[in-house]
Amino acid sequence: MIVDLPELVARLRRHQAPATVLGKTVRRAAVAIVLSEQEGEPHMLMIRRAKRPGDPWSGHMGFPGGRRDETDPGDLACAVRETQEELGFDLSAHTPICQLGLVNTGWRPDRPEILVQPYVFLVEDPPAFSPNDEVDGTVWIPVSFLVNEDNRESHHWEWKGTSVESDSYRWGDDRVWGLSLMMIDEMIETIRRPLN
């Protein structure tokens, strides 16, 4: 399935994020999923996180964003601030085309429990990025690659001495899985829904 950018945006604008039971978790974070037309088709921006001791997501692929702090009036402001800090990219002039459902990082007992709010942005002319020390690189991945189920593969990783299997995408030397894949899956499910 190949989706052109106007159709993709139309589908995402209609998306209603699923309701989430918040429970006791009070720590919040937010990320920006940036879409842009590159080489004639929609692409999605991802970052490669720098390897840092003590960071449970060290070296992983993800989206610009991070933990909400007391200066952020809301989740959206957090996503904008974090993108500015990590990439030198000001999203404040851009309105999200949709927000996805909250993702709880505590799905594994060895991860801190934080609720992450993903926002999807359309950016027509992204600037050159100036990554800070938290980011090891940026990658634009074609949405058509992500929509094609033939590109999904199993990924084995070790947790407490046990081999665990999960879905993933392999893009060059990078693997997209985990929390980022949960967000991508919700976005892809929305893209696949017919426009009626």
Contacts in CASP RR format, 6 or more apart in sequence:
PFRMAT RR
TARGET T0000
AUTHOR 0000-0000-0000
METHOD contacts of the structure
MODEL  1
MIVDLPELVARLRRHQAPATVLGKTVRRAAVAIVLSEQEGEPHMLMIRRA
KRPGDPWSGHMGFPGGRRDETDPGDLACAVRETQEELGFDLSAHTPICQL
GLVNTGWRPDRPEILVQPYVFLVEDPPAFSPNDEVDGTVWIPVSFLVNED
NRESHHWEWKGTSVESDSYRWGDDRVWGLSLMMIDEMIETIRRPLN
1 144 0 8 1.000
1 147 0 8 1.000
1 148 0 8 1.000
1 191 0 8 1.000
1 192 0 8 1.000
2 41 0 8 1.000
2 144 0 8 1.000
2 147 0 8 1.000
3 11 0 8 1.000
3 42 0 8 1.000
3 143 0 8 1.000
3 144 0 8 1.000
3 147 0 8 1.000
3 191 0 8 1.000
4 41 0 8 1.000
4 42 0 8 1.000
5 35 0 8 1.000
5 37 0 8 1.000
5 41 0 8 1.000
5 42 0 8 1.000
5 122 0 8 1.000
7 195 0 8 1.000
8 35 0 8 1.000
8 42 0 8 1.000
8 143 0 8 1.000
8 191 0 8 1.000
9 35 0 8 1.000
9 97 0 8 1.000
9 122 0 8 1.000
10 195 0 8 1.000
11 190 0 8 1.000
11 191 0 8 1.000
11 193 0 8 1.000
11 195 0 8 1.000
12 97 0 8 1.000
12 98 0 8 1.000
12 120 0 8 1.000
12 187 0 8 1.000
12 190 0 8 1.000
12 191 0 8 1.000
13 97 0 8 1.000
13 98 0 8 1.000
14 190 0 8 1.000
14 195 0 8 1.000
15 98 0 8 1.000
15 100 0 8 1.000
15 190 0 8 1.000
17 98 0 8 1.000
17 99 0 8 1.000
17 100 0 8 1.000
17 101 0 8 1.000
17 102 0 8 1.000
18 101 0 8 1.000
18 186 0 8 1.000
20 101 0 8 1.000
20 102 0 8 1.000
20 115 0 8 1.000
22 102 0 8 1.000
22 115 0 8 1.000
25 104 0 8 1.000
25 113 0 8 1.000
25 114 0 8 1.000
25 115 0 8 1.000
27 67 0 8 1.000
27 68 0 8 1.000
27 112 0 8 1.000
27 113 0 8 1.000
27 114 0 8 1.000
27 115 0 8 1.000
28 67 0 8 1.000
28 68 0 8 1.000
28 75 0 8 1.000
28 78 0 8 1.000
28 114 0 8 1.000
28 115 0 8 1.000
28 116 0 8 1.000
28 117 0 8 1.000
29 65 0 8 1.000
29 66 0 8 1.000
29 67 0 8 1.000
29 68 0 8 1.000
29 78 0 8 1.000
29 105 0 8 1.000
29 114 0 8 1.000
29 115 0 8 1.000
29 116 0 8 1.000
29 117 0 8 1.000
30 65 0 8 1.000
30 66 0 8 1.000
30 68 0 8 1.000
30 74 0 8 1.000
30 75 0 8 1.000
30 76 0 8 1.000
30 78 0 8 1.000
30 79 0 8 1.000
30 82 0 8 1.000
30 116 0 8 1.000
30 117 0 8 1.000
30 118 0 8 1.000
30 119 0 8 1.000
31 62 0 8 1.000
31 63 0 8 1.000
31 64 0 8 1.000
31 65 0 8 1.000
31 66 0 8 1.000
31 79 0 8 1.000
31 82 0 8 1.000
31 116 0 8 1.000
31 117 0 8 1.000
31 118 0 8 1.000
31 119 0 8 1.000
31 183 0 8 1.000
32 63 0 8 1.000
32 64 0 8 1.000
32 65 0 8 1.000
32 79 0 8 1.000
32 80 0 8 1.000
32 82 0 8 1.000
32 83 0 8 1.000
32 91 0 8 1.000
32 118 0 8 1.000
32 119 0 8 1.000
32 121 0 8 1.000
33 44 0 8 1.000
33 45 0 8 1.000
33 63 0 8 1.000
33 100 0 8 1.000
33 118 0 8 1.000
33 119 0 8 1.000
33 120 0 8 1.000
33 121 0 8 1.000
33 183 0 8 1.000
33 187 0 8 1.000
34 44 0 8 1.000
34 45 0 8 1.000
34 63 0 8 1.000
34 64 0 8 1.000
34 83 0 8 1.000
34 91 0 8 1.000
34 121 0 8 1.000
34 123 0 8 1.000
34 126 0 8 1.000
35 42 0 8 1.000
35 43 0 8 1.000
35 44 0 8 1.000
35 45 0 8 1.000
35 97 0 8 1.000
35 120 0 8 1.000
35 121 0 8 1.000
35 122 0 8 1.000
35 123 0 8 1.000
35 143 0 8 1.000
36 42 0 8 1.000
36 43 0 8 1.000
36 45 0 8 1.000
36 122 0 8 1.000
36 123 0 8 1.000
36 124 0 8 1.000
36 125 0 8 1.000
36 126 0 8 1.000
36 140 0 8 1.000
37 43 0 8 1.000
37 124 0 8 1.000
38 140 0 8 1.000
38 142 0 8 1.000
39 142 0 8 1.000
41 142 0 8 1.000
41 143 0 8 1.000
41 144 0 8 1.000
42 142 0 8 1.000
42 143 0 8 1.000
42 144 0 8 1.000
43 140 0 8 1.000
43 141 0 8 1.000
43 142 0 8 1.000
43 143 0 8 1.000
44 140 0 8 1.000
44 141 0 8 1.000
44 142 0 8 1.000
44 143 0 8 1.000
44 146 0 8 1.000
44 184 0 8 1.000
45 63 0 8 1.000
45 64 0 8 1.000
45 126 0 8 1.000
45 138 0 8 1.000
45 139 0 8 1.000
45 140 0 8 1.000
46 61 0 8 1.000
46 62 0 8 1.000
46 63 0 8 1.000
46 138 0 8 1.000
46 139 0 8 1.000
46 140 0 8 1.000
46 141 0 8 1.000
46 174 0 8 1.000
46 176 0 8 1.000
46 180 0 8 1.000
47 61 0 8 1.000
47 62 0 8 1.000
47 63 0 8 1.000
47 64 0 8 1.000
47 86 0 8 1.000
47 87 0 8 1.000
47 131 0 8 1.000
47 135 0 8 1.000
47 136 0 8 1.000
47 137 0 8 1.000
47 138 0 8 1.000
47 139 0 8 1.000
48 59 0 8 1.000
48 60 0 8 1.000
48 61 0 8 1.000
48 62 0 8 1.000
48 135 0 8 1.000
48 136 0 8 1.000
48 137 0 8 1.000
48 138 0 8 1.000
48 139 0 8 1.000
48 174 0 8 1.000
49 55 0 8 1.000
49 57 0 8 1.000
49 58 0 8 1.000
49 59 0 8 1.000
49 60 0 8 1.000
49 61 0 8 1.000
49 62 0 8 1.000
49 134 0 8 1.000
49 135 0 8 1.000
49 136 0 8 1.000
50 58 0 8 1.000
50 59 0 8 1.000
50 133 0 8 1.000
50 134 0 8 1.000
50 135 0 8 1.000
50 136 0 8 1.000
51 58 0 8 1.000
51 59 0 8 1.000
51 136 0 8 1.000
52 58 0 8 1.000
52 134 0 8 1.000
56 110 0 8 1.000
56 111 0 8 1.000
56 112 0 8 1.000
57 179 0 8 1.000
59 136 0 8 1.000
60 180 0 8 1.000
61 139 0 8 1.000
61 171 0 8 1.000
61 174 0 8 1.000
61 175 0 8 1.000
61 176 0 8 1.000
61 177 0 8 1.000
61 180 0 8 1.000
62 176 0 8 1.000
62 179 0 8 1.000
62 180 0 8 1.000
63 118 0 8 1.000
63 180 0 8 1.000
63 183 0 8 1.000
64 79 0 8 1.000
64 82 0 8 1.000
64 83 0 8 1.000
64 86 0 8 1.000
64 87 0 8 1.000
64 89 0 8 1.000
64 135 0 8 1.000
65 78 0 8 1.000
65 79 0 8 1.000
65 82 0 8 1.000
65 83 0 8 1.000
65 86 0 8 1.000
66 78 0 8 1.000
66 79 0 8 1.000
66 82 0 8 1.000
66 116 0 8 1.000
67 78 0 8 1.000
67 114 0 8 1.000
68 74 0 8 1.000
68 75 0 8 1.000
68 78 0 8 1.000
69 78 0 8 1.000
71 81 0 8 1.000
72 78 0 8 1.000
72 81 0 8 1.000
75 117 0 8 1.000
75 119 0 8 1.000
76 96 0 8 1.000
76 117 0 8 1.000
76 119 0 8 1.000
78 117 0 8 1.000
79 91 0 8 1.000
79 117 0 8 1.000
79 119 0 8 1.000
80 90 0 8 1.000
80 91 0 8 1.000
80 92 0 8 1.000
83 89 0 8 1.000
83 90 0 8 1.000
83 91 0 8 1.000
84 90 0 8 1.000
84 91 0 8 1.000
84 92 0 8 1.000
85 132 0 8 1.000
85 134 0 8 1.000
86 131 0 8 1.000
86 132 0 8 1.000
86 134 0 8 1.000
86 135 0 8 1.000
87 129 0 8 1.000
87 130 0 8 1.000
87 131 0 8 1.000
87 132 0 8 1.000
87 135 0 8 1.000
87 138 0 8 1.000
88 129 0 8 1.000
88 130 0 8 1.000
88 131 0 8 1.000
88 132 0 8 1.000
89 126 0 8 1.000
89 127 0 8 1.000
89 129 0 8 1.000
91 121 0 8 1.000
91 123 0 8 1.000
94 121 0 8 1.000
94 122 0 8 1.000
94 123 0 8 1.000
95 121 0 8 1.000
96 119 0 8 1.000
96 120 0 8 1.000
96 121 0 8 1.000
97 120 0 8 1.000
97 121 0 8 1.000
97 122 0 8 1.000
98 119 0 8 1.000
98 120 0 8 1.000
98 190 0 8 1.000
99 117 0 8 1.000
99 118 0 8 1.000
99 119 0 8 1.000
99 120 0 8 1.000
100 117 0 8 1.000
100 118 0 8 1.000
100 119 0 8 1.000
100 120 0 8 1.000
100 183 0 8 1.000
100 186 0 8 1.000
100 187 0 8 1.000
101 117 0 8 1.000
101 118 0 8 1.000
101 186 0 8 1.000
102 115 0 8 1.000
102 116 0 8 1.000
102 117 0 8 1.000
103 115 0 8 1.000
103 116 0 8 1.000
103 118 0 8 1.000
103 179 0 8 1.000
103 182 0 8 1.000
103 183 0 8 1.000
104 113 0 8 1.000
104 114 0 8 1.000
104 115 0 8 1.000
104 116 0 8 1.000
105 111 0 8 1.000
105 112 0 8 1.000
105 113 0 8 1.000
105 114 0 8 1.000
105 115 0 8 1.000
105 116 0 8 1.000
105 179 0 8 1.000
106 112 0 8 1.000
106 113 0 8 1.000
106 114 0 8 1.000
108 159 0 8 1.000
110 159 0 8 1.000
110 160 0 8 1.000
116 179 0 8 1.000
118 183 0 8 1.000
120 187 0 8 1.000
129 138 0 8 1.000
131 137 0 8 1.000
131 138 0 8 1.000
139 171 0 8 1.000
139 174 0 8 1.000
141 169 0 8 1.000
141 171 0 8 1.000
141 176 0 8 1.000
143 191 0 8 1.000
145 151 0 8 1.000
145 169 0 8 1.000
145 171 0 8 1.000
146 169 0 8 1.000
146 184 0 8 1.000
146 188 0 8 1.000
147 188 0 8 1.000
147 191 0 8 1.000
147 192 0 8 1.000
151 169 0 8 1.000
151 170 0 8 1.000
152 167 0 8 1.000
152 168 0 8 1.000
152 169 0 8 1.000
153 167 0 8 1.000
153 168 0 8 1.000
153 169 0 8 1.000
153 170 0 8 1.000
154 165 0 8 1.000
154 166 0 8 1.000
154 167 0 8 1.000
154 168 0 8 1.000
155 165 0 8 1.000
155 166 0 8 1.000
155 167 0 8 1.000
155 168 0 8 1.000
155 175 0 8 1.000
155 177 0 8 1.000
156 163 0 8 1.000
156 164 0 8 1.000
156 165 0 8 1.000
157 163 0 8 1.000
157 164 0 8 1.000
157 166 0 8 1.000
158 164 0 8 1.000
166 177 0 8 1.000
166 178 0 8 1.000
166 181 0 8 1.000
167 177 0 8 1.000
167 181 0 8 1.000
168 175 0 8 1.000
168 176 0 8 1.000
168 177 0 8 1.000
168 178 0 8 1.000
168 181 0 8 1.000
169 175 0 8 1.000
169 176 0 8 1.000
169 177 0 8 1.000
169 181 0 8 1.000
169 184 0 8 1.000
170 176 0 8 1.000
176 184 0 8 1.000
END
